[in-house]
Amino acid sequence: MTALPVDKGTRITLNFALRLPDGSEIDSTFGKAPASLELGDGNLPENFEALLVGMKPGERKTFEVPPEQAFGQHNPSNIQTFKRSDFGPDMVLERGAVISFADARQGELPGVVHHVEGDQVEVDFNHPLAGRTLTFDVEIVSVEPAQTAH
């Protein structure tokens, strides 16, 4: 029986590592339990999934993923200014603090305090990895047909 390649309608078990250009690791399953996902289930960004299509069990590849195919370019318009009074009096507002906001659909939208000066608080809503080229190291452990719910 030939090994099933990664494609739509497959469930994949894989090891992966995500690294910054300087080699620092953001996330990795190597040395831990591998991750398991169904292609298209939203666990992996679409552009990362596209890189896996056609890979077979036992295969390992390393990809350089530019910002446009990863988490987008850093967008200056995603930095917004608020008044200090918009936040609770006990809230610590210092550079790097992560604050959870509600988006237009009442979903959670994290923002990172970028700059605080006087009554002005700048919050960056860009993804923390926006503008970064990432190294995506992948090893396919197994590929099987996805279980479809009827």
Summary of the structure (lengths in Angstrom):
residues: 150
radius of gyration: 19.6
end to end distance: 27.0
largest distance: 68.1
contacts: 370
relative contact order: 0.29
helix: 11%
strand: 41%
